[in-house]
Amino acid sequence: MSFLGTRSNRPLQIRFPPSCDRPHVRASPHLFALMEKFDMRRYAFLLMTASLLALAPASSSAWAEETGAATESNQSQSKPPAIRVTEAGNRRMTSTLPANGTIRPRQEAVVGTDLSGLTIVELLADQGDMVKKGEVLARLDTSSLEIQRAQAVAQREAAKAQVSQAESQVADAQVAVRQAEDALQRQERLRKSGTVAQAALDDSSYAVDSARAKMQTAQRAASAAQAQIAVSDAQIRDIDRRLADSEVTALADGLVLERNATLGAIVGAGAAPLFRIAVGAELELAAEISETELLKIEPGMKAEISLPGRRDTIEGTVRIVDPEIDPTTRLATVRISLPEVDGLRVGAFARSNIETVDREAVAVPSTAILYDGRDPQLQKVVDGVVQTTAIDIGVRTEGFVEVLGGVDVGDVVVTRAGTFVANGDRIRPIRETAAVSDAGQQTGSID
């Protein structure tokens, strides 16, 4: 049944359902008031019912969402977590040791002269020149030496004349001795026959002694003259040597590092060397290394050298490690051979990075290493299960760590160890196809 009516003075029309056979009736005003009251209550009931029906789908949806979330949570708790993993692989591992120092000549030759009092009259080389062994670098004034040589030659000639005279005197003395000896022998024979007095015999004996003395004197004079000749010859040889030394020559092929010789200067004993030469023009870097790092360096290791103001680097080779450590600084010197490169200057400051390690090795990202106060560890993944393994590590290179033991090439390890999983946990590995940087950021893609 439905009620159709208005608040008017017209009688209320009540329409019964078609199934009802009652005719339409007219209601009185009292009946209208009653029906209106009944209609308001029914309207409130219908409004409340409609509100409840409108809220029912929302409540049902919220309940369904809560139920679904709980179901998904239970499912996620039962499913292993997805963890990124990577494979241990071969990688070129390098390690360098920084060392600073000064560029020096590998071998140095000092050029000077032992002459004193001579003046430098000519300079033929300067700092920075390349010279050959025996090349004349400077000449000294030789006029005084030439005078001394002339005097020595004259003395030698005089000595030769004295030798000739002395030898003549020796010959005369020898004749006189023979004559005196012959006279003495005759006197002795006559003395035996009694025809010669003893005094005559004594005179003959004295004459022999005198002749012999004169002969010895002449012989000594000849020897002295011979000695004077030898002295003169020695003086001449010395002067000739000094004359040769008046031409200052290079002792070896190389680069003139320093020229102290000045035109017009008088050289003297104990003065600074006239020239310094880097033998063969070979330079090296004398780098200082602390004694704690010294055992890492061996001859033959490569080094990269950089100089202030120079953009390119120079490749050198460790030549020798000095066996002595400075007791004050606790530093030792490592000598690094340098190639022939333009622009290198003796005394210049240079930096070097000595390559102490260069080898192929098994390596993993540094983020895969787990430190817990004991030995370093890796979290290997075998059949989806984490196995924490102790390892030995070596050098670090560009975000990777060399593994010396405990892992082989191809072993799968957790990329970021210790973050979410522990030993024995089951995981869902997500393999990384590229290297991971030192910061743990992925640089490649993920399968």
matplotlib code that plots the C-alpha trace (Angstrom):
import matplotlib.pyplot as plt

x = [0.0, 1.3, 0.0, -0.3, -1.3, -0.7, -1.2, -4.3, -7.9, -8.6, -9.6, -6.6, -6.7, -5.7, -4.7, -4.7, -2.6, -4.1, -4.6, -7.0, -10.6, -11.4, -12.5, -10.8, -12.2, -12.0, -10.5, -11.6, -9.2, -8.7, -7.7, -5.2, -3.5, -3.2, -1.7, 0.7, 2.1, 2.4, 4.1, 6.9, 7.8, 7.9, 10.1, 12.6, 12.7, 13.2, 16.0, 17.9, 17.5, 18.9, 21.8, 22.7, 22.4, 24.8, 27.4, 27.3, 29.4, 32.1, 32.3, 32.4, 35.2, 37.3, 36.8, 37.8, 41.0, 42.0, 41.5, 43.5, 46.4, 46.6, 46.7, 49.4, 51.4, 51.3, 52.3, 55.2, 56.4, 56.6, 58.4, 62.3, 63.5, 65.0, 68.7, 71.1, 74.1, 77.2, 79.8, 83.4, 85.6, 89.0, 90.1, 93.3, 94.2, 96.7, 98.0, 100.2, 102.4, 102.9, 106.3, 107.7, 111.2, 113.7, 115.1, 118.8, 121.4, 121.9, 125.7, 127.5, 131.0, 132.9, 135.2, 138.0, 141.8, 144.7, 146.5, 146.8, 147.3, 146.3, 143.7, 140.6, 140.9, 138.3, 134.9, 133.5, 130.5, 127.7, 125.0, 122.5, 124.9, 125.3, 129.0, 131.1, 133.9, 137.2, 135.5, 137.2, 135.1, 137.5, 141.1, 143.6, 146.4, 149.6, 152.2, 153.8, 153.9, 155.6, 158.3, 158.8, 159.1, 161.7, 163.8, 163.6, 164.8, 167.7, 168.6, 168.5, 170.9, 173.2, 173.2, 174.0, 177.0, 178.1, 177.8, 180.1, 182.6, 182.6, 182.9, 186.0, 187.5, 186.8, 188.7, 191.6, 191.7, 191.6, 194.7, 196.5, 195.7, 197.1, 200.3, 200.7, 200.3, 202.9, 205.4, 204.8, 205.4, 208.8, 209.8, 209.0, 211.2, 214.0, 213.6, 214.1, 217.4, 218.5, 218.8, 215.8, 215.4, 212.4, 211.3, 210.9, 208.8, 206.6, 206.2, 205.0, 202.5, 201.1, 200.8, 198.6, 196.3, 196.0, 195.1, 192.5, 190.9, 190.7, 189.1, 186.5, 185.7, 185.2, 183.0, 180.8, 180.6, 179.4, 176.8, 175.6, 175.2, 173.3, 171.0, 170.4, 169.4, 166.9, 165.5, 165.1, 163.3, 160.9, 160.3, 159.5, 157.1, 155.3, 155.1, 153.8, 151.1, 150.1, 150.0, 147.6, 145.5, 145.2, 142.5, 139.6, 137.8, 134.6, 135.2, 132.2, 129.3, 126.5, 124.6, 126.3, 124.4, 126.5, 129.2, 131.2, 134.0, 134.1, 136.1, 139.2, 139.0, 142.1, 141.8, 143.1, 143.5, 140.4, 138.1, 134.6, 134.5, 134.5, 131.7, 129.2, 128.0, 125.1, 126.8, 124.8, 122.2, 120.5, 118.2, 116.4, 113.9, 115.2, 111.9, 111.6, 109.7, 109.0, 110.6, 107.2, 106.5, 110.0, 109.5, 106.7, 109.1, 111.4, 113.7, 111.9, 108.6, 106.9, 106.2, 104.1, 105.7, 104.0, 105.7, 104.1, 102.9, 103.0, 99.8, 101.2, 102.8, 106.2, 106.7, 109.7, 111.2, 112.5, 116.3, 117.5, 116.3, 119.0, 120.0, 120.4, 117.6, 118.0, 118.0, 116.5, 113.7, 113.2, 113.0, 114.9, 115.5, 114.1, 115.8, 113.5, 115.0, 113.5, 113.4, 114.9, 112.1, 112.2, 111.7, 113.2, 115.3, 117.7, 116.5, 112.8, 110.2, 108.2, 105.5, 105.4, 103.0, 104.9, 102.9, 103.5, 100.9, 99.7, 98.2, 95.1, 93.2, 89.9, 88.0, 84.6, 83.0, 84.2, 80.6, 80.5, 83.1, 81.7, 83.6, 82.5, 85.6, 87.2, 88.6, 86.9, 84.0, 81.9, 78.3, 78.3, 75.0, 74.7, 71.3, 69.6, 71.1, 73.5, 76.8, 79.2, 82.8, 86.0, 88.4, 91.8, 91.9, 94.7, 94.7, 91.8, 91.3, 88.4, 85.8, 87.0, 88.9, 91.3, 90.3, 93.3, 91.5, 88.0, 86.3, 86.7, 85.9, 82.1, 81.1, 77.9, 78.1, 75.8, 76.6, 76.0, 77.0, 75.3, 72.6, 69.5, 70.6, 72.7, 74.3, 71.8, 69.1, 67.3, 67.0, 65.8, 69.0, 68.8, 71.9, 73.7, 75.2, 77.7, 80.2, 79.2, 81.0, 82.8, 79.8, 77.6, 75.7, 74.8, 76.5, 75.0, 71.6, 69.8, 68.4]
y = [0.0, 3.5, 6.7, 9.7, 12.9, 16.6, 19.1, 20.7, 21.1, 18.4, 15.0, 12.6, 10.2, 6.7, 4.4, 0.8, -1.7, -3.1, -6.4, -4.8, -4.5, -1.6, 1.5, 4.9, 6.7, 10.2, 10.8, 13.3, 16.0, 13.9, 11.0, 13.2, 14.3, 10.8, 9.7, 12.6, 11.6, 8.1, 9.2, 11.2, 8.2, 6.0, 8.6, 8.6, 4.8, 4.7, 7.3, 5.4, 2.2, 3.8, 5.2, 1.8, 0.2, 2.9, 2.2, -1.5, -1.7, 0.5, -1.6, -4.7, -3.3, -2.3, -5.7, -7.3, -5.1, -5.9, -9.6, -9.4, -7.5, -10.0, -12.8, -11.1, -10.4, -14.0, -15.0, -12.5, -13.8, -17.2, -16.2, -15.7, -12.1, -11.0, -10.2, -9.0, -11.2, -11.2, -13.7, -13.6, -13.3, -12.6, -9.0, -7.1, -5.8, -2.9, -1.0, 2.1, 3.7, 7.5, 8.9, 12.4, 13.5, 15.5, 14.9, 14.2, 12.9, 9.2, 9.6, 12.8, 13.8, 16.7, 18.5, 20.6, 21.2, 20.8, 23.7, 26.8, 30.4, 30.1, 32.3, 31.1, 32.5, 30.6, 29.0, 26.5, 25.0, 26.2, 24.9, 22.7, 21.7, 18.1, 17.3, 14.3, 12.6, 14.5, 17.6, 20.8, 22.8, 25.6, 26.7, 28.3, 30.7, 28.7, 31.4, 30.9, 27.1, 27.6, 29.7, 27.1, 24.5, 26.5, 26.9, 23.1, 22.4, 24.8, 23.2, 19.8, 21.0, 22.4, 19.2, 17.3, 19.6, 19.0, 15.3, 15.5, 17.5, 15.2, 12.2, 13.8, 14.5, 10.9, 9.7, 11.9, 10.8, 7.2, 7.8, 9.6, 6.8, 4.2, 6.3, 6.8, 3.1, 2.2, 4.6, 3.1, -0.4, 0.7, 2.4, -0.7, -2.8, -0.3, -0.2, -3.9, -3.6, -0.7, 1.9, 4.1, 5.8, 5.2, 8.8, 8.4, 5.3, 7.2, 10.0, 7.5, 6.0, 9.4, 10.2, 7.1, 8.0, 11.5, 10.3, 7.9, 10.7, 13.0, 10.1, 9.6, 13.3, 13.3, 10.3, 12.0, 15.1, 13.0, 11.3, 14.6, 15.9, 12.8, 13.3, 16.9, 15.7, 13.3, 16.1, 18.4, 15.6, 15.1, 18.8, 18.9, 16.0, 17.7, 20.9, 19.1, 17.5, 20.8, 22.3, 19.4, 20.0, 23.6, 22.4, 21.4, 18.4, 16.4, 13.2, 11.5, 12.0, 13.9, 17.0, 20.0, 20.7, 23.5, 25.8, 27.6, 28.6, 32.3, 34.0, 35.8, 34.0, 32.5, 28.9, 27.7, 24.5, 23.8, 25.9, 24.7, 22.4, 24.2, 22.0, 19.3, 16.8, 14.3, 11.2, 10.0, 12.7, 10.1, 11.6, 9.8, 10.7, 10.3, 9.6, 9.2, 6.3, 5.6, 2.5, 0.9, 0.9, 0.0, -3.7, -3.3, -1.9, -3.9, -2.9, -3.1, -1.9, 0.7, 4.2, 7.1, 10.5, 13.8, 17.2, 20.6, 22.5, 19.4, 17.8, 14.5, 11.9, 10.1, 6.4, 5.4, 2.3, 1.6, 1.2, 0.7, 1.0, 2.5, 0.1, 2.9, 4.6, 8.1, 7.7, 11.2, 11.1, 7.3, 7.6, 5.7, 6.8, 5.0, 5.8, 5.8, 5.9, 8.4, 8.4, 11.1, 13.7, 17.4, 19.7, 17.7, 19.8, 18.7, 19.7, 19.8, 18.5, 15.5, 13.1, 9.4, 6.5, 3.3, 0.3, -2.3, -4.8, -5.6, -9.1, -11.0, -12.2, -13.3, -10.2, -9.2, -5.8, -4.2, -4.1, -7.9, -8.0, -8.5, -7.2, -8.2, -7.7, -11.0, -12.0, -10.6, -12.8, -13.3, -14.4, -17.1, -18.3, -22.0, -23.3, -20.2, -20.5, -18.0, -19.5, -17.1, -17.9, -16.5, -15.2, -13.6, -10.4, -8.6, -5.2, -2.9, -1.5, 0.7, -0.6, -4.2, -6.4, -9.2, -12.4, -14.6, -17.6, -18.9, -18.2, -19.3, -17.8, -18.2, -18.4, -16.4, -13.9, -11.4, -8.0, -6.0, -8.3, -8.2, -5.8, -8.0, -11.6, -13.8, -17.2, -19.9, -17.6, -18.7, -15.9, -15.4, -14.3, -11.5, -11.8, -8.6, -8.7, -5.9, -4.7, -2.8, 0.3, 0.9, 2.8, -0.2, 1.4, -0.8, 0.2, -2.5, -4.1, -6.8, -9.9]
z = [0.0, -0.8, 0.7, -1.6, 0.0, 0.5, 3.2, 1.7, 2.6, 0.0, 1.4, 1.4, -1.5, -0.4, -3.2, -2.5, -4.4, -7.5, -5.8, -3.3, -4.5, -2.2, -4.0, -3.5, -0.3, 0.8, 4.2, 6.7, 8.1, 11.3, 9.2, 7.4, 10.6, 11.7, 8.4, 8.3, 11.7, 10.6, 7.4, 9.3, 11.5, 8.4, 6.7, 9.6, 9.6, 5.9, 6.1, 8.8, 6.9, 3.7, 5.7, 7.1, 3.7, 2.2, 4.9, 4.5, 1.3, 2.8, 5.9, 3.9, 1.7, 4.7, 6.2, 3.0, 2.7, 6.2, 5.6, 2.3, 3.9, 6.7, 4.2, 2.1, 5.3, 6.2, 2.7, 2.7, 6.0, 4.7, 1.4, 1.6, 1.3, -2.1, -1.6, -4.2, -4.8, -7.0, -8.2, -7.1, -10.2, -11.5, -11.6, -12.1, -8.7, -8.3, -5.3, -5.2, -2.6, -2.7, -2.3, -2.9, -3.6, -5.7, -9.1, -9.1, -11.6, -11.4, -11.6, -11.3, -12.6, -11.1, -13.5, -12.1, -12.2, -9.9, -11.4, -9.2, -10.1, -13.8, -15.4, -17.3, -20.8, -22.7, -21.9, -24.4, -22.5, -20.4, -18.1, -20.0, -22.8, -23.9, -24.0, -25.1, -23.2, -23.8, -25.1, -24.1, -21.7, -20.8, -21.4, -19.0, -19.6, -20.2, -20.7, -17.3, -17.9, -21.2, -19.5, -16.9, -19.6, -21.5, -18.3, -17.6, -21.2, -20.7, -17.5, -19.1, -21.9, -19.3, -17.4, -20.6, -21.2, -17.6, -18.2, -21.3, -19.4, -16.4, -18.6, -20.3, -16.9, -15.8, -18.9, -18.2, -14.6, -15.6, -17.8, -15.0, -12.7, -15.1, -15.6, -11.8, -11.2, -13.9, -12.4, -8.9, -10.2, -11.7, -8.5, -6.6, -8.9, -8.6, -4.9, -4.7, -6.6, -4.3, -7.0, -5.9, -2.6, -0.4, -0.8, -4.6, -4.0, -1.6, -4.2, -6.8, -4.4, -3.5, -7.2, -7.7, -4.8, -6.2, -9.7, -8.3, -6.2, -9.2, -11.2, -8.5, -8.4, -12.2, -11.9, -9.2, -11.4, -14.3, -12.1, -10.8, -14.3, -15.3, -12.3, -13.3, -16.8, -15.1, -13.0, -16.0, -17.9, -15.0, -14.8, -18.5, -18.2, -15.3, -17.2, -20.2, -18.1, -16.6, -20.1, -21.1, -18.0, -18.9, -21.3, -19.0, -20.6, -19.9, -18.1, -19.6, -22.0, -20.3, -19.5, -17.9, -14.7, -13.3, -14.5, -11.8, -14.2, -14.9, -17.7, -16.2, -12.9, -11.4, -10.5, -7.2, -5.1, -3.0, -5.1, -6.3, -9.3, -12.6, -14.0, -12.8, -15.3, -15.2, -16.7, -19.7, -19.0, -16.8, -14.1, -11.3, -8.6, -5.0, -3.2, 0.6, 2.1, 5.7, 7.1, 7.8, 4.0, 2.9, 2.7, 0.1, -2.5, -4.7, -7.6, -10.9, -9.7, -12.0, -10.8, -12.1, -11.6, -11.7, -11.6, -10.6, -13.6, -15.9, -17.0, -18.3, -16.1, -16.5, -16.1, -14.1, -12.6, -9.1, -9.6, -6.0, -2.4, -0.2, 2.5, 5.1, 7.0, 8.4, 12.2, 12.6, 10.1, 10.0, 6.2, 3.5, -0.1, -3.1, -6.4, -9.4, -12.9, -15.3, -19.1, -21.2, -21.2, -22.0, -19.2, -16.4, -14.0, -11.4, -8.0, -9.0, -6.7, -7.9, -6.7, -7.4, -7.0, -6.9, -8.1, -5.4, -6.6, -10.2, -10.5, -11.5, -8.4, -7.1, -6.0, -4.6, -4.0, -0.9, 0.4, 0.4, 3.2, 6.7, 9.7, 13.2, 15.2, 14.1, 10.8, 7.7, 6.4, 3.3, 3.2, 0.5, -0.9, -1.6, -2.8, -1.5, 2.0, 3.5, 4.7, 6.5, 5.6, 7.1, 4.4, 4.0, 2.1, 0.1, -1.7, -2.5, -6.0, -7.2, -4.8, -5.0, -2.4, -3.3, -1.6, -0.8, 0.6, 1.5, -1.9, -5.5, -8.8, -9.5, -5.8, -5.1, -2.3, -0.8, -2.3, 0.9, 3.7, 7.1, 6.2, 6.3, 6.6, 8.9, 8.7, 7.9, 6.5, 3.4, 0.8, -2.8, -4.6, -7.2, -9.2, -10.3, -13.8, -13.2, -10.6, -7.5, -6.6, -3.4, -2.0, -2.6, -5.4, -8.3, -11.6, -13.7, -14.2, -12.2, -13.7]

ax = plt.figure().add_subplot(projection="3d")
ax.plot(x, y, z, "-o")
ax.set_aspect("equal")
plt.show()
